[in-house]
Amino acid sequence: MRSSGRSSLLALGDKYRIYILFVVVFAVMSLTAPKFFNVLNFTAIFNAVTMNATVAIGFTVVMICGQLDLSIGSVISFAGVLTMGLQPVLGFAGSIAVAVAGGALVGLFNGLLVTKAKINSFIVTLGTMTILQGSIYQFSGGNSISVTTDEVFKISDFLSKNIVPLITPQVLLTIVLVLVVEFVLRRTRVGRNFYIVGGNRTTAWLAGVPTDNYLNSAFVLSGVTAAIGGVVSVLVSTAATLKLGENSLMYVISATIIGGTAMSGGKGGVLRSVVAIMTLEMLYTGIILFGLGNEVKIFLAGLILAYVVLYEAYAVYRHEKALGQRPELMKELAERASAARSRKSAGA
């Protein structure tokens, strides 16, 4: 009984680990880090996480389906470059539409190669990432692209100005996207089918779920949210740098796994991924406020990533070990042994 209670407590802790970690980091930093607990700092943290939090929405859905999208960092930069580079010709409305559509096409391309050509998503999106990097340099000429018109400054000011304390339009957009996708995943049949596809693709197909359509949709969503993240980022900064999304890939992967999304698929949630991104950003902000150098941040990020990889490997091992096991087996064996003894006694 005591062992069962302990196991249940551990399972509960594992299920809500990201929320527990968030509270612990928030409490420790609020009590120890200088100038951490104030509205200006929290507003800066919220604005800082918007790009990666938006990108994590689609990426999490892809991982729930048991796939990977390594192209998200390149899509961020690609969308940013398209937004600023095409603005003089198409205006911001046109360039933003082209950038988001470009992200969707990249996602569709990835999805079709995975579903129709049967190529592993790791290989597909690694190739797409490389192609996009070359396209970015070709389009931009190897230089950052900035726009200095009154229009872009007005847009930047609008996106960065508080609507209410802590919440700017860019933060509000991310919150709306997170809540919509989380609702679809948790409360609709379409959302539940994503989990079924990730849990066991063959079983999902046998149950009548159009698995290819769901995988394609997941990759398209990942491309769109990565593009939106890139677009909003360059509109706020008024410039598109070639390395805009360079650090996002490992950041988003780490946060998504820390948030509880399994690389094997069938488990996870968008809200958990975003909470994990907030937790990491608070941790990194605390390091800066303590006056520690960037090398400490890089070292800590490496430790977190190492933990993520080891934990995921252990989770996969535990899952595979549990496959085929029957919890009632020992009870059944005991009953059979008792019946055999009874028959033996009766025969005697």
Secondary structure, DSSP 8 states (H G I E B T S, - for coil): -HHHHHHHHHHHHHHTHHHHHHHHHHHHHHHHSTT-SSHHHHHHHHHHHHHHHHHHHHHHHHHHTT---TTHHHHHHHHHHHHHHHHHHHHHHHHHHHHHHHHHHHHHHHHHHHHTS---HHHHHHHHHHHHHHHHHHHHTTS-EE---HHHHHHHHHHHS-SBTTB-HHHHHHHHHHHHHHHHHHHSHHHHHHHHHHH-HHHHHHTT--HHHHHHHHHHHHHHHHHHHHHHHHHHHSEE-TTTTTTHHHHHHHHHHHTT--TTSS---HHHHHHHHHHHHHHHHHHHHTT--HHHHHHHHHHHHHHHHHHHHHHHHHHHHHTT--TTHHHHHHHHHHHHHHHHHHH-
